[in-house]
Amino acid sequence: MGFTETRNYTATGDKTIFSWTRGRVCAFRSGVMHGSAKTPDEMEALGRAAALEVQSGNVIGLVGGLGAGKTHWTKGFVAGLGSPAGVTSPTFGLVHEYVGGRLSVFHLDFYRLNDGAELIALGWDEYLESGGIIVAEWADKFPELMPEGTRWLVFSIEENDLRTVREGRI
């Protein structure tokens, strides 16, 4: 396990949140998440760092292939919000709700959904209005249903099994 520290890095008061895990550093700076991980623990540290910056109602769209680290990132994210919940992939249940932290998290997986109507039938609009945080894996399947202001995190597998996370647009 590592630790997390917040530092001011400019005269304007912008913050950078650094997370150290086994010598690796990730940053969540000026609202932009980026980092890399060699292990599941390191990916969870990236999620914990991101949890320090979220607010009620945020929607985070996770994009990346199988095994890229989306669920491990979410596990750290939920823990970073203070929830004791055990996070697992919602691939078969489609949605998991995690409470007990400073904000509730609704963790959805769009992988098995065939169309946007199935997402709406799951109660998508109610989740958006809940005041919690939505973390949606495979969110790029239905970008038209993601609200304006969605934070998109792109996960990839690089050489030597290094996983990277970069905030960007899809």
C-alpha positions in Angstrom: 0.0 0.0 0.0 1.1 3.6 -0.5 0.0 6.9 0.8 -1.6 10.0 -0.7 -0.6 13.6 -0.2 -2.1 16.9 -1.4 0.2 19.7 -2.4 -0.4 23.2 -3.9 1.7 23.6 -6.9 0.9 27.0 -8.3 0.3 30.5 -7.0 -3.3 30.2 -8.1 -4.0 27.5 -5.6 -4.4 24.6 -8.1 -3.9 21.3 -6.4 -2.1 18.2 -7.4 -2.8 15.0 -5.6 0.1 12.6 -5.6 -0.2 8.9 -4.8 2.9 6.9 -4.1 2.8 3.1 -4.3 6.0 1.0 -4.4 7.9 3.9 -6.0 5.4 4.8 -8.7 3.7 8.2 -8.7 0.4 9.0 -10.2 -1.1 12.5 -10.3 -4.6 13.9 -10.4 -3.7 17.5 -11.3 -6.0 20.4 -12.1 -8.8 17.9 -12.6 -6.9 15.7 -15.0 -6.2 12.1 -14.0 -3.3 10.2 -15.4 -1.0 7.5 -14.1 0.3 4.0 -14.6 0.2 0.7 -12.7 2.1 -2.6 -12.8 -0.1 -4.3 -10.2 -3.7 -4.3 -9.0 -2.6 -2.5 -5.8 -1.1 0.3 -7.9 -4.3 0.6 -10.0 -6.3 0.8 -6.8 -4.0 3.6 -5.6 -4.9 5.5 -8.8 -8.6 5.1 -8.0 -8.0 6.3 -4.4 -6.3 9.4 -5.6 -9.2 10.2 -8.0 -11.7 9.8 -5.2 -10.3 12.8 -3.4 -11.5 15.2 -6.1 -15.0 14.1 -6.9 -18.3 15.8 -6.0 -21.9 14.7 -5.7 -23.4 14.0 -9.1 -20.1 13.3 -10.9 -20.2 10.8 -13.7 -17.1 8.9 -14.7 -17.0 6.9 -17.9 -14.4 4.2 -18.0 -13.1 3.0 -21.4 -10.7 0.2 -22.1 -10.4 -3.5 -23.0 -10.8 -6.5 -20.9 -8.2 -6.7 -18.1 -7.1 -3.1 -18.5 -7.8 -2.3 -14.8 -11.2 -0.6 -14.8 -12.6 -2.7 -11.9 -9.4 -2.4 -9.8 -9.4 1.3 -10.3 -13.1 1.4 -9.1 -12.2 -0.7 -6.1 -9.6 1.9 -5.0 -12.0 4.7 -5.9 -14.8 3.3 -3.7 -12.3 2.7 -0.8 -11.0 6.3 -1.3 -14.5 7.6 -0.6 -14.4 5.7 2.7 -16.8 2.8 1.8 -15.9 -0.6 3.3 -17.8 -2.3 0.5 -16.1 -5.2 -1.4 -16.1 -4.0 -5.1 -16.5 -6.6 -7.8 -17.2 -6.3 -11.5 -20.8 -5.7 -12.3 -20.6 -7.4 -15.7 -23.3 -9.9 -14.9 -25.4 -7.9 -12.4 -25.0 -4.8 -14.5 -25.0 -2.4 -11.6 -23.6 -2.5 -8.0 -24.4 0.1 -5.4 -21.7 1.0 -2.8 -22.7 3.0 0.2 -21.1 3.8 3.5 -18.5 6.3 2.2 -18.8 10.1 1.9 -20.8 9.6 -1.3 -22.7 6.7 -2.7 -21.2 5.0 -5.8 -23.3 3.4 -8.6 -21.0 1.1 -10.5 -22.4 0.1 -13.9 -21.1 -2.1 -16.7 -22.4 -1.5 -20.2 -20.5 -4.5 -21.7 -23.5 -6.8 -22.0 -26.1 -4.2 -22.9 -27.3 -4.3 -26.5 -28.8 -0.8 -26.8 -29.5 2.4 -24.9 -33.1 1.3 -24.2 -31.7 -1.5 -21.9 -29.7 1.1 -20.0 -32.7 3.4 -19.6 -34.7 0.3 -18.4 -32.1 -0.2 -15.7 -33.0 3.1 -14.2 -30.2 5.2 -15.8 -32.1 8.5 -15.3 -32.7 7.8 -11.6 -29.0 7.0 -11.1 -28.2 10.3 -12.8 -30.5 12.2 -10.4 -29.4 10.3 -7.3 -26.7 12.7 -6.1 -24.2 9.9 -5.9 -21.2 9.2 -8.2 -21.7 7.1 -11.3 -18.8 5.0 -12.5 -19.7 3.3 -15.8 -17.4 0.7 -17.4 -17.6 0.4 -21.2 -19.3 3.8 -21.2 -18.2 4.3 -24.8 -20.9 1.9 -25.9 -23.6 4.6 -25.3 -21.8 8.0 -25.3 -25.0 9.7 -26.4 -26.5 8.8 -23.0 -23.6 10.1 -21.0 -24.3 13.5 -19.6 -22.4 16.6 -20.5 -19.5 16.9 -18.1 -18.8 13.2 -17.9 -15.2 12.6 -17.0 -13.8 10.0 -19.4 -10.9 7.8 -18.3 -9.2 5.7 -20.9 -7.4 2.5 -19.7 -4.8 0.7 -21.8 -2.4 -2.1 -21.5 1.1 -1.1 -22.6 4.4 -3.1 -22.9 5.4 -5.3 -20.0 1.8 -5.4 -18.7 1.9 -1.8 -17.6 -1.6 -0.4 -17.4 -2.2 3.3 -18.0 -5.1 5.6 -17.2 -5.5 9.0 -19.0 -8.3 11.4 -18.8 -9.5 12.5 -22.1 -12.4 12.5 -24.6 -13.6 9.5 -26.5 
